[in-house]
Amino acid sequence: MPLALYMDHHVPKAITNGLRARGVDVITAHEDGTDQFEDPELLDRANELHRILFTQDDDLLIEATRRMQEGISFHGVIYGHQLRVSIGGCVRDLEIMAKAGEAEDIINQV
């Protein structure tokens, strides 16, 4: 089953649009009305929706790592550095992960 992605508010719209053009199931925090949420609440919301959270926010990694260490379940996080990954590269890699990945492989993982 393809991975469903949840894009946090740091992700450029071009990435979301590129993924949608390739048939990837994507919801943005802005569309969901959660673009003002703090990192813990954003992870909780992605978990509620059974979606993998994609972020380019370094601080969100701290929250995900804390959850991993404390055994707090979350649906998974994919991180792409804002300056080291191009938009096209991000779209390409996320499409592969979404279409070929299994949710079980990323649950509680970064």
C-alpha positions as CSV (number, residue, x, y, z in Angstrom):
1,M,0.0,0.0,0.0
2,P,1.5,3.4,-1.0
3,L,2.6,5.8,1.8
4,A,0.4,8.8,2.4
5,L,2.3,11.9,3.2
6,Y,1.6,14.9,5.5
7,M,3.7,18.0,4.6
8,D,4.6,20.4,7.4
9,H,4.4,24.1,6.8
10,H,8.2,24.4,6.0
11,V,7.9,22.4,2.8
12,P,7.8,24.4,-0.4
13,K,4.6,24.2,-2.4
14,A,6.6,23.1,-5.5
15,I,7.4,19.8,-3.7
16,T,3.7,19.1,-2.9
17,N,2.6,20.0,-6.4
18,G,5.3,17.8,-7.9
19,L,4.2,14.9,-5.9
20,R,0.6,15.4,-6.7
21,A,1.4,15.5,-10.4
22,R,3.0,12.1,-9.9
23,G,0.0,10.6,-8.2
24,V,1.3,10.7,-4.6
25,D,-1.3,11.1,-1.8
26,V,-0.3,14.3,0.0
27,I,-2.0,16.6,2.5
28,T,-0.4,19.8,3.7
29,A,-0.6,21.2,7.2
30,H,-2.0,24.4,5.7
31,E,-4.8,22.5,4.0
32,D,-5.5,20.7,7.2
33,G,-5.6,23.9,9.2
34,T,-2.6,22.9,11.4
35,D,0.1,25.2,9.9
36,Q,0.3,27.1,13.3
37,F,0.7,23.9,15.3
38,E,3.9,23.2,17.4
39,D,6.0,20.2,16.5
40,P,4.5,17.8,19.0
41,E,1.0,18.6,17.8
42,L,1.9,18.3,14.2
43,L,3.4,14.8,14.8
44,D,0.2,13.9,16.7
45,R,-2.0,15.1,13.8
46,A,0.0,13.1,11.2
47,N,-0.4,10.1,13.5
48,E,-4.1,10.6,13.7
49,L,-4.3,10.7,9.9
50,H,-2.0,7.6,9.5
51,R,0.3,9.7,7.4
52,I,4.1,9.9,7.3
53,L,5.2,13.5,8.2
54,F,7.6,15.1,5.7
55,T,9.6,18.0,7.1
56,Q,12.5,20.2,6.3
57,D,12.5,21.5,9.9
58,D,15.5,20.5,12.0
59,D,13.6,21.1,15.2
60,L,11.0,18.6,14.4
61,L,13.8,15.9,14.4
62,I,14.4,16.7,18.0
63,E,10.7,15.9,18.8
64,A,10.8,12.7,16.7
65,T,14.0,11.5,18.4
66,R,12.5,12.2,21.8
67,R,9.5,10.1,21.0
68,M,11.7,7.3,19.7
69,Q,13.8,7.3,23.0
70,E,10.7,7.5,25.2
71,G,8.8,4.8,23.2
72,I,6.0,7.2,22.2
73,S,4.5,5.9,18.9
74,F,4.3,8.0,15.8
75,H,3.6,7.2,12.2
76,G,7.1,8.2,11.0
77,V,9.0,11.2,9.8
78,I,10.9,11.7,6.5
79,Y,13.4,14.6,6.6
80,G,15.0,16.5,3.8
81,H,17.5,19.3,4.5
82,Q,16.4,22.6,3.0
83,L,19.7,23.5,1.4
84,R,21.2,20.1,0.6
85,V,18.3,18.6,-1.4
86,S,16.9,20.2,-4.5
87,I,13.1,20.4,-5.0
88,G,13.3,18.0,-8.0
89,G,15.5,15.6,-6.0
90,C,13.1,15.8,-3.1
91,V,10.1,15.1,-5.4
92,R,11.9,12.2,-7.0
93,D,13.0,10.6,-3.7
94,L,9.6,11.1,-2.0
95,E,7.8,9.6,-5.0
96,I,9.9,6.5,-4.8
97,M,9.4,6.2,-1.0
98,A,5.7,6.8,-1.2
99,K,5.1,4.3,-4.1
100,A,7.5,1.6,-3.0
101,G,7.6,1.9,0.7
102,E,5.6,0.1,3.4
103,A,4.1,2.0,6.3
104,E,5.3,-0.7,8.7
105,D,8.9,0.1,7.7
106,I,8.8,3.7,8.8
107,I,6.5,3.7,11.9
108,N,8.4,5.1,14.8
109,Q,11.4,5.9,12.6
110,V,13.0,9.0,11.2
